[in-house]
Amino acid sequence: MIDARLHHDPAKAPGLIEAAVMVTGSQRELADRLGVTSKYLQHLKSGFKKNMSYTLQVALESLTSD
């Protein structure tokens, strides 16, 4: 079992979002795939919101590792 307390790193959000946008082609498409708003991703990427969930981190990492 993975311990999210050890593997969760909200500071990775900007880089993960940028890499995932390269995979999906647009921030809008990425937001649709993740079930979040484009505005929410924009806030995470800019650092305005610093509370990326572990689940979102895993989803972004999954998209970028394919």
Helices and strands as residue ranges (DSSP letters): H 4-7, G 10-12, H 13-24, H 27-34, H 38-46, H 54-65
